[in-house]
């Protein structure tokens, strides 16, 4: 059986699992999204992206805190979808469960992700700033190659870290560093399949975006269910 056939079956299974639960899953998605949007708006209002070094430092610290809190909600969301895939009861309380179950493990992962994302954004901006107003001259080719290689590395790394939340849900007591190592090991040889799975949702995500974002409340649960099924398939397969 080809990888494409397996991915189609996985998505079909995801749709079947969601039957009759769309409203609940949309509500959970809405709550997590609203927290992130509200927290980000509050942070930008208190620490706007202008000012001195102190304002910048406080803004970064605030962003890290929001990242940690958001990742705790994401871990709770991952638990909810694992319950869905395993035929267990779904409760909104699962979204906040990580706040009282070894939150330090997720905090470590959130801090690592924050460093990766911040470093990538700044390096990408620096590389792109070197090409502004210069055109695609031969001397700029190394800069474009550098940006492309940086992007490939970050995508490769993020694919490797994509199972951390699910691993945490199955064993919250594991330290964050161990969860990261296990995710990288679990995704060894599976990055390509997972990337193809995520790529297959581009059309669904675009439709969700074009519907003023409302469609995302139904598109994201579909993606999340498929991700949870993918985790179970490579962990138990």
N, C-alpha and C positions, 0 to 999 in steps of 0.2 A: 504494500500500500504506500503510495507516494506521500511526501510531506504535505502537499497541497490538499490531498484528500483527507488526511488526518486533521488538518487545521479546519477544513470545512465541517467535518464531523464535530469537532470541538465547539465551533461556533453554533452549530445546530443544537448541541446539547445545552449550551448556554441559554439559547432562546427558550428551550423547553423548561429549563429550571426557573426561568423568570416568569413564566405564565402565571397570572393571577397575583403577582407580587410587584408589578411595575410601580404602583402607587407608593408602596412602602419604600422601595429602593430609591425612587425619585425623591422622597422626603429626606432620606438619609443623605443623599447626595447634596440636596439643597442646604441642609444644616451645616455640613462640612464646608461647602463652598462659601456660605454666608459668613462663617467664622473667619475664614481666610481673607475674604474681601473686606470685612469690617475691621479686622485687626490691621491689615495693610493700609487701609484708609486712615485709621487712627495714627499709625506710625508716621505716615507721610505728612499728616497734619501737625504732629508734635515736632518731628525732626525733618523739615523739608530738605530737599537735596541741594541746599545752598548753605553757606556758612563756614565757620572755621573748623579746625581739626577736632575740637571737642564735639561739635555737632555731628561731624562725620563718624566719630567713634561711638557716640551714643546711638546714632542711627544704625550702625552695624550691629551693635549689641542688641538693639531692639529687633532687628531683622532676624538675628540668630534665635532670640527668644520666641518670636512668632514661628520660625521654622520648626523649633522643637515642639511647640504646642500643636502646630498643624500636623506634624509627623505622628504625634500621639493619636490624633483623630484618624489619620490615614491607617495606622496600625489597627485601630478599632474597626475601621471600615473593612480592612482585610479580613478581620475575624468574622465580621458579618457575612462576607461572601464565602468564606470557607464553611461557615454554618449552612449557608444556602446550598453549596455544592455537596455537602455531606448529609443533607436532608434533616438538619437540626432546626430547632426553633429560632426564629429571628426576633430580636428585641433591639430597640433603639439604644438601650443601656449599654450594648456592646461597643458603641462608638466611644464611650468614655472609660471603658474597662482598663485600657493601658495606663491611665493616669494613676491607678492604684496597684498595678501589677508590674513591678520593676520598670518604671518609666526611664530609669537611667540607661537602659540598653538602647532604647529608641533615641534618647538624648544624644548618645555617642554617635549613632548613625546620622542623626540630623546635623550634628556639628561637622562630621566628615563631608556630608553632602553640601553643606553651606560653604566650606572651604573650597571644594571642587568647583561649585557653581560660580563663586566669587572670583576664583583664579581664572576660570575659563572666560568669563565675561570681560575681565580686565585685560587678559592676554589677547582676546579676540579684538577688543576695541583698539588696543595698541597696534596690532597687526594691520587692521583696517585703516587706522589713521595714517599709516605710512603710504597708503595708496590713494588717498583723497587728493584729487586734482592732478594726479600724475598719469592717469590712463593706464592701459595695459601694455606698458613698455617692457622690453626684455628684462630690464633691471628689476622690475617688480615681480617677476615670475617666482623667485624664491619666497617672497612674502605670501603670494597666493597659495603656493605649495605648503608653506608653513601653516597657514590658516586651515587648509584642507586636512592636513595631518593632525592638527590639534582637534578639529571637529571629529575626525574618525576615532581618535583616542578617547575622547569624552563619551562618544556614543558607545564604544566598546566597553568602557568602564561602567556606564550607567546600565547597560544591558546585564552586565555581570552582577550588579547590585540590586536588580529588580525583584529578587525573591526575599529580601531581608524581612519585610513586613510579615510575610506568610510564615517564614521560619520562626519569627518571634512569636506569632500566635500559637504555634505548636509547642513552643518551649520558651516562655517569657523569662525564665531565670537565666538564660544564656547571656553572657556579656555581649555588648554591642560589637566588639572586635571579633568575637567568634561568629556572630551572625553574619558579619561581612565576609569572613573567610569561607563560611559554609555556602553563602550565596554564590560567591565567585566559583567555588568548586562545583556546585550544583549546575551552574550555567555553562560549565565547560562543555563545549560541543553542542550546546543548545541555543547559543546566542542568535544564530542565523534563523532558526525556526521561530524564536520569539519575536525577532525583528520583522519577519514576514507576517506574523500574526498581527502585530501592531500596525503594520503598513496596510493590512487588509481593512482596517477600520477608518482609513482616511476619508472615504466617501461618507460614512455615517457621521463622523465628527464634523465634516464640512456642512452637512445638512443641519446638524444640531446648532452650529454657529450661525448659519444663515436664518435660523428661526428665532433670531433675537436672543439666542442663548437658552431659550426654554427647552428646545429639543435636546440640549446637553444633559438635562435631568433624566432623560431616557437613554441617551447614547452612552453616557459614562457607566451606568450600571451594566450595560451589555458588555462593554470593554472590561470592566472589573470582574464580571462573572467569568469571562473567557480567560482572564489572567489567572484567576484562582484555579480554574480547571487545568490550565497549563502547568501550574505549580504542582498540583496533585499528580498529573500525568508523569512528570519527570522525577518526582520524589518517590512515588509509589510504583512507578513503572519499571 
